[in-house]
Amino acid sequence: MKNIWVIIGIVAVVAIGASIVYSNNSAEKANEGVVITPHIKGGSSAKVVIVEHSDFQCPACGQFFPVVQEVLEEHGDAVSLEYRHFPLVSIHPFAVPAAKAAEAAGQQDKFWEMHDKLFENQQVWSASTNPQSYFNTYAEELGLDVALFKQHMKASLIDDAVQAGFEEARQLGLTGTPSFYLNGERMDFSTFQDFKDQINTAVNGTDVSEASSTPATDSGVKFGL
């Protein structure tokens, strides 16, 4: 009987070791080819640079999506946008998977296309119990290699990149999404029009601090999370 328990113990140890090896190999495979880069849209020498700290599941971020699109279309190469992850995991359980989907699409040069899909369909996938099925569908619609997309969704390098975005936002003292910086200065505004006016003013060459007469408010708190 004693020998039986020894054998069972040995088998258990071997099984655990094999599981760890398999997990490590899977993680290494998922990281194959992954390159993390900034996500910048617009003119490379733009006069006005907007940095957005955002959460794909945040309703306010979804409301801002068409507003930001309008600003970029209106000003062309004069304005650039950098998207940075700030998933509010305590209230948006699918924010991190959505961010990973965008990053995985980015490995096939389709970050912005997936970014748009996620915001355009936010109310659909965010209400689902299985948003991954929607992410896979969006990847297919964008013409991605879906198998590779699924592989990269498991990449630890992508997990680390999303987490780094969250930690950066916290270090900046940000508490809500979306939060914006305009040419390095934190934006404070109370309406969509105020947001656009500040950018228009910056494009036209006026100091950003003169662009708004509204009281300082946290954009994420003002418009909701």
N, C-alpha and C positions, 0 to 999 in steps of 0.2 A: 504493500500500500504506500509505503514511504517513497519507493522508487517512482510510483505513478505520479505523486505530487511533484517530485523533482522534474520528471519529464514534462508535466503540464507547465511548470514554471519556466522551463527552458523554452518550450514552444511559445509561451506568452511573450517572453523577452525577445525572441526572434521575430515574432509577429509585429511587436511594437517597433523594433529596429527597422524592419522592412517598410512599415508604414511611414516612418520618419524619412527614410531614404526616398521613398516614392514621392512624398510631399515636397521634399527639397528639389528633386528632379523636376517635378511639375512646375514649381515656382521658377526654377532656372529656365525652363522651356518657355514659360509665359513671358519672361523678361527678354527673350531673344528678339533683337531688332528694335527694342523700345528705346526711343530717344525723347527726352523731355525738353521741350522748347517753349518760350513765351508765345502767347497767342495774341498777335497784333494784327489789326485790320485797318487798312487805310494807307495814306501816303507815308512812305518811309522817312521823308523829311518834313513831315507835317508841322505846321506852325503851332497847332493846338493838339495836346496829347491828353486823352481821357483814360483814366484807369478805373475799371469797374470791379469791385469786389462783390461777387454775386453768388446766388444759390439757385440752381435750376428748378427746385420745387417751390421756391418762394413766390407767392401770388403777386407781391409788389414788383418783383423782378420781371415777372411775366407781363405786368402792366407797362413797365418801362421799356420792354423789348422793342415795340414798334416806335416808341419815341426816340430811342437811340438810333434805330434804323433810319428814321427820318432825318436826324441830325447828320448822320454819315452821308446820306444821299444828297442832302442839301449843300454840304460843304466840300464834298469830294476829297481831293488829296490834301486839303488844308487841315483836315482833322484825322487823327488816328485813335483807335480804341484798343486798349489792352484788357483782356478778360482775365481775372484772377478768381480762383475758387475760394468761396467762403461758405461751405455747407453748414447750415444750422441744424446739426444732427439731433438736437434735443426736441425739435418740433417738426422737422422734415426728415422722416426715416428713409426716404429714397433719394435724398440730395446727394449722398456720396456715390451710390450706384450710377446716378445720372451723370455726375461729374466724371466718373470712370468711363462711362460710355462715350462722352465727348472726347476724352483723352485717347481712348482706344481708336476712335474714328480718326483722331489727329495723327495716329501712326500711319494712316493711309492718306494723309493730307486732306482730310475732310472734317477737321475740328469745327470750323465755322458752319459748315452745312449741318452737322449734327447739333451744334448749338442752336441753330434756327429751328430744326425739327423739334427739339426738346421744348423750346418755349412756345412754338406754334401749337403743340399738342399737349401742353402741360396739364390741362384739366383732365385729359384722358389717362395718360400713364400714371399720373400721381394719385389717381383714384383707384388704381388697379391693385390687386393683391400680388400680381406678378409683373412688375414693370419691365423685367428683363425681356419678356417676350415682345414687348413693344420696341425696346431698344434694338433687338435683333431684326425686327421688321424694318425699322428706320435704316439700319445698316444695309439691309438688302435693297431698299428703295434708293439708297445713295450709291449703289453699285460697288459696295465694299466686298472684300473677301470675308464673308461672314464667319468662316471657321477661324480665320486669323483674328478677326474682331473679338470673338468669344475668348480666344486664347489671351489676347492682350487685356481683356476685362479682368483677368486673374493676376495680372502682373503686379508684383510688389512695388516696382518702381513707380507705377501709376498710383498705387495706394499712397506711397510716400509723397508724391507730388501734390495730391489733393490735400493731404494732411498738412503739408508745408504751407499751402495757401491759407488754410484755416488758422494755423499758428501765426502767420504773418499778420493777418487781419486782427487777431487778438492783441498782438504786440503793438499794433497801431492804435489800439483802444476802440476799435469798431465793435458795435453791438448789434447792428441791424443791417439788413440787406434790402435793396442794393445800396452800397456806399460808393461814392464817386470822388475821384481826385481830378482836378483840372490844372494842367501844367504844374503838378506837384502840390497844389493847394487843395485842402479838403473842401468839398462843395457843401454849401448849406442853402436849402431852398424849400419852398412850401407848396409849389405847384409845378406841373409839367412845363408850363410856359416860362416860369422863372428859371427852371433848369435850362431850357433852350436859349433863353435870353442871355444867360451868363456865358454860354458857349458862343453865341453870336457876337457878344461883346469882345470876347477873347480873340475871335477870328478877325474882328475889325480893328484890333490893335489897342483896345482899352485895357487898363489894368483890371485883372479879374476881381480884385477886392472892391472895385467900384461898380461891378455889374449887378450887385444885389443890395436892396435896401431892406430885405426881410430879416427877422431875427434869426440867430443861429439855431438850427434844429438838426437833429440826426435824421438824415433822409430815410434810413431804414425804419426808424420808429414812427416818423411822421406818416409814411405811406403804408405802414404795416409790414409784417414779416412774411 
